[in-house]
Amino acid sequence: MIDAGAQSNRAAPAIGGLLGYDQRPPAEFYAAGRRELSAYPSVEYLPGEVLSGAPVGEVLELDLEDGRQVRTRRVLLATGMQYCPPDLPGLAALWGESVFQCPFCHGWEMRDRRLAAVASGADGVHAALMLRGWTDDVVLLSDGPDRLEASQRRLLKAAGVPVDERRITELVGSQGQLTDIVFADGTRLRRDGLLVEAPLRQRSSLAKKLGVNCMSASLAPDAIAVDALFRTDMPTVFAAGDVCAEQPHVAGAVAAGSNAAMIVVQSLLADQYGLPYPPD
């Protein structure tokens, strides 16, 4: 396993929705995983980043940043995605705590508090109503024209969600906690939490360098294209988790990685013994 670290959820104080590991720090989770892998003599853990790779005969050659080279018969890409939140002054210091992109991962922690969502159109309606399940105090901030249809306005009004079209100029808070949203007219809105849209992009350029096919998906413009068995268009390269633009959450990534690993083993058995692949 080659691990570059810097996972995208490290900014969050805790992992949510992972049975048996709920509300524990991401760094603790990754450290525990490395300790558990060390019990298996067949697993080698290499910290670092793969800079490039290419097929050479029946194997793939991977070049690491420290100059090492790894030769392998299969590659499973599970490099994750990078969140791209809006470029709002003050957001970076609050990201992962009181400013977040997933109501499933952070909703419980924000229950019964003053919340807002930054989005417009149908996306704004969806975001605001998702938050409405956690608190009675939700404001939809469109940061410009709201792009709402009359039926959508009625829906938000019935749910008790006001809409504010003013431009946002800054987020104010301290020690990771949002306190105010500042508008272009100088006024402020007191809020404890803010849901924002954060499209995904590949954290690693390895997929592109290997030459696997990527596609535009709803969550990411450069998702790795895979079939139901996690296979890319290269027979020796598989991919799983966020890189395939699945809904980004730890439990889903763990499940995808586990299932993909079983498929990889079966593909190796097919090479070695001529077993049917996928199995009948």
C-alpha positions in Angstrom: 0.0 0.0 0.0 1.4 3.4 -1.0 -0.1 6.2 1.0 0.4 9.9 0.4 -1.6 10.9 3.5 -3.3 14.3 3.6 -6.8 12.7 3.3 -9.5 15.2 2.6 -11.4 14.6 5.8 -8.5 15.4 8.1 -9.9 19.0 8.6 -12.9 17.5 10.3 -12.7 17.1 14.1 -14.3 13.6 13.9 -15.6 11.0 11.5 -19.4 10.6 11.4 -21.5 7.7 10.3 -18.9 5.0 10.6 -20.3 2.2 12.8 -17.8 1.3 15.6 -15.7 4.4 15.0 -18.3 7.2 15.2 -17.1 10.7 16.4 -13.4 9.7 16.6 -10.7 11.8 14.9 -9.7 11.0 11.3 -6.0 10.8 12.2 -6.7 8.2 14.8 -8.6 6.1 12.3 -5.8 6.1 9.8 -3.2 5.4 12.4 -5.2 2.4 13.6 -5.5 1.1 10.1 -1.7 1.2 9.6 -1.2 -0.6 12.9 -3.6 -3.3 11.9 -2.0 -3.8 8.5 1.4 -4.3 10.1 0.2 -7.6 11.5 0.1 -9.1 8.0 3.6 -10.0 6.6 2.3 -9.9 3.1 1.4 -6.2 3.3 4.1 -3.6 2.8 3.2 0.0 3.7 5.1 2.7 1.8 4.4 6.3 2.8 4.7 8.7 -0.2 3.2 9.7 -3.5 3.3 7.9 -6.8 4.4 10.5 -9.4 3.9 8.4 -12.5 3.2 5.0 -13.8 3.1 3.0 -17.1 2.5 -0.5 -18.3 5.7 -2.4 -19.1 4.9 -5.8 -20.6 2.5 -7.6 -18.2 3.2 -5.4 -15.2 2.8 -1.8 -14.2 5.8 0.3 -13.1 5.1 3.0 -10.6 7.6 5.7 -9.8 7.5 7.1 -6.2 8.5 10.6 -5.2 11.6 9.4 -3.3 13.0 7.7 -6.4 11.8 4.1 -5.6 10.1 2.1 -8.3 7.4 -0.5 -7.7 6.5 -3.2 -10.2 3.0 -4.7 -9.8 0.5 -6.8 -11.7 -2.5 -4.8 -10.5 -3.2 -1.3 -9.2 -6.2 -0.3 -7.1 -6.6 3.5 -7.2 -8.2 4.7 -4.0 -6.5 8.1 -3.8 -9.6 10.0 -2.8 -10.9 13.4 -4.0 -10.2 17.0 -3.0 -13.1 19.2 -2.0 -13.4 22.6 -3.8 -15.5 24.8 -1.5 -16.4 28.4 -2.7 -13.7 31.0 -2.5 -15.1 33.0 0.4 -12.9 35.1 2.7 -12.7 33.4 6.1 -13.9 30.0 4.9 -10.6 28.2 5.1 -10.3 28.7 8.9 -13.8 27.3 9.5 -13.7 24.5 6.9 -14.5 21.0 8.3 -15.9 22.3 11.5 -18.7 24.9 11.3 -18.5 25.2 7.5 -19.2 21.8 5.8 -20.3 20.2 2.6 -22.3 17.1 3.9 -25.4 17.2 6.1 -25.0 13.5 6.7 -21.5 13.8 8.1 -22.0 17.0 10.1 -25.8 17.3 10.6 -26.0 15.7 14.0 -23.3 18.0 15.4 -25.2 21.0 14.1 -28.6 20.0 15.4 -30.9 22.7 16.9 -28.5 25.5 15.9 -28.7 28.5 13.6 -27.8 27.2 10.1 -27.6 28.5 6.6 -27.0 26.9 3.2 -25.2 28.6 0.2 -26.8 27.5 -3.0 -29.4 28.5 -5.6 -32.1 26.9 -7.7 -33.0 23.3 -7.1 -29.7 22.7 -5.4 -30.5 25.4 -2.9 -34.0 23.9 -2.1 -32.4 20.5 -1.6 -29.7 21.8 0.7 -32.0 23.9 2.8 -34.5 21.2 3.3 -31.8 18.7 4.3 -30.7 21.1 7.0 -34.3 21.6 8.0 -34.4 18.1 9.3 -31.8 19.1 11.9 -33.1 22.5 13.1 -36.0 24.9 12.8 -33.7 27.9 12.0 -32.4 27.6 8.4 -31.8 30.4 5.9 -31.0 29.8 2.2 -28.3 32.2 0.9 -28.2 32.3 -2.9 -25.3 34.8 -3.0 -27.0 36.5 -5.9 -30.1 35.7 -7.9 -31.9 32.7 -6.3 -33.0 31.0 -9.6 -36.1 29.7 -7.8 -39.3 28.8 -9.4 -42.6 29.8 -7.8 -43.3 26.3 -6.7 -39.9 26.1 -5.0 -40.5 29.3 -3.2 -43.8 28.0 -1.9 -42.1 24.8 -0.7 -39.4 26.7 1.2 -41.9 29.1 2.7 -44.0 26.1 3.9 -40.9 24.7 5.5 -40.1 28.0 7.3 -36.9 28.7 5.2 -36.4 32.3 4.2 -34.3 33.2 1.1 -31.6 35.9 1.1 -30.1 37.0 -2.3 -27.5 39.4 -0.9 -23.9 38.8 -2.0 -21.6 37.3 0.7 -18.3 39.0 1.3 -16.9 37.3 4.3 -17.3 34.6 7.0 -16.4 35.5 10.5 -15.6 33.2 13.4 -12.8 32.0 15.7 -11.3 28.6 16.6 -13.2 26.9 13.8 -16.6 28.2 14.9 -18.6 30.4 12.6 -20.3 33.4 14.2 -21.4 35.8 11.4 -21.9 35.9 7.6 -21.1 39.4 6.2 -22.9 40.7 3.2 -21.9 43.3 0.6 -24.1 45.9 2.2 -22.2 45.6 5.5 -24.9 43.8 7.4 -24.3 40.5 9.2 -26.3 37.4 9.8 -25.6 35.5 12.9 -25.1 31.8 12.1 -23.5 28.8 13.9 -23.1 26.6 10.8 -23.0 26.9 7.1 -23.5 24.2 4.4 -21.7 24.9 1.1 -21.4 23.2 -2.2 -17.9 21.7 -2.7 -17.4 19.9 -6.0 -14.8 17.2 -6.0 -11.6 16.9 -8.1 -8.9 14.2 -8.2 -6.3 14.6 -5.5 -3.8 12.6 -7.5 -2.9 12.9 -11.2 -1.9 9.2 -11.3 -5.1 8.1 -13.1 -4.5 10.6 -15.9 -0.8 9.6 -16.2 -1.7 5.9 -16.3 -4.2 6.8 -19.1 -7.4 5.4 -17.6 -10.7 6.8 -18.8 -12.3 9.6 -16.7 -15.8 11.0 -17.1 -17.8 14.0 -15.9 -20.2 13.1 -13.1 -22.6 15.1 -10.9 -20.1 15.2 -8.0 -16.9 15.6 -10.0 -15.8 16.7 -13.5 -13.0 14.1 -13.6 -14.3 10.9 -12.0 -12.6 7.6 -12.9 -14.9 5.5 -15.0 -15.4 2.0 -13.7 -17.8 -0.9 -14.2 -19.8 -2.8 -11.6 -16.6 -4.7 -10.7 -14.5 -1.6 -10.2 -12.6 -2.1 -13.4 -11.3 0.8 -15.4 -10.8 0.6 -19.2 -7.2 -0.8 -18.4 -7.5 -4.4 -17.4 -4.8 -4.1 -14.8 -6.1 -0.9 -13.1 -9.1 -0.8 -10.7 -10.5 2.1 -8.8 -12.8 2.5 -5.8 -14.3 5.1 -3.5 -14.5 8.8 -4.0 -12.3 8.7 -7.1 -15.3 7.2 -8.9 -17.4 10.1 -7.7 -19.4 8.1 -5.3 -21.1 10.0 -2.5 -18.1 10.9 -0.4 -18.2 9.4 3.1 -15.9 7.1 5.0 -18.2 4.2 5.4 -18.9 4.1 1.6 -15.2 4.3 0.8 -14.3 1.5 3.1 -17.0 -0.7 1.7 -16.0 0.1 -1.9 -12.3 -0.6 -1.2 -13.1 -3.9 0.4 -15.3 -5.1 -2.5 -12.8 -3.9 -5.0 -9.9 -5.8 -3.3 -11.9 -9.0 -3.6 -12.3 -8.5 -7.3 -8.6 -7.7 -7.7 -7.7 -11.1 -6.1 -10.1 -12.9 -8.4 -8.6 -11.3 -11.4 -5.1 -12.5 -10.3 -6.5 -16.0 -9.8 -7.9 -15.9 -13.3 -4.5 -15.0 -14.7 -2.7 -17.7 -12.7 -5.1 -20.6 -12.9 -7.4 -19.8 -15.8 -10.5 -19.4 -13.5 -13.5 -17.6 -15.0 -13.4 -13.9 -14.3 -15.8 -12.6 -13.1 -16.7 -15.9 -11.5 -19.7 -17.8 -12.9 
